Amino acid sequence: MKKVLDFIKNMFLDVFASVSGFIYGFIVVSLAIVVTAAIIYLFLFTKNLIM
């Protein structure tokens, strides 16, 4: 019985780690896209102001 409980506990911990890693990765990718878009926007905006 103890082995079964340990297995279930480890499985839930693995699922929790996988989900939190997925959410963290999603947030990092989203921030990278937003920062890249902001840099491109600022570059084009200042280029438009100068000309």
N, C-alpha and C positions, 0 to 999 in steps of 0.2 A: 504493500500500500504506500509505503514511504517513497519507493521508486516512482510510482505513478504520480504522486503529488509533486515530486521534484521535477518530473518530466513536464507536467502541466505548467508548473511555475516557470520553468525555463522557456517553455514555448510562448507563454504570455510575455515574458521579458523580451524575447527575440522579436515578437510581433510589435511590441511597444518601441523597441529600438529601430526597427525597420520603418515604422510609420513616422517617428520623429525625424529620422534621417531623411526620409522622403520630403517631409514638410520643410526641413531646413534647406535641402537642395533646391526645392521649388522657390523658396524665398530668395536664396542667393542668385539663382538664374534670373528671377524677376527684377531684382535690384540691378544686376548687370545690364539687363535690357534697358531699364529706365535711365541709368547713368549714361549709357552709350547714346540713347536718343537725346538726352539733354545736351550732351557735348556736341552732337551733330546740329541740333537746333541752335545752340548758342553760336557755333561756328558760322552757320548760314545767316543767322540774324545779324552778327557783327559784320559779316561780309556785305550784307545788304545795306547796313548803315553807312559803311565807308564809301560805297560806290554811289 
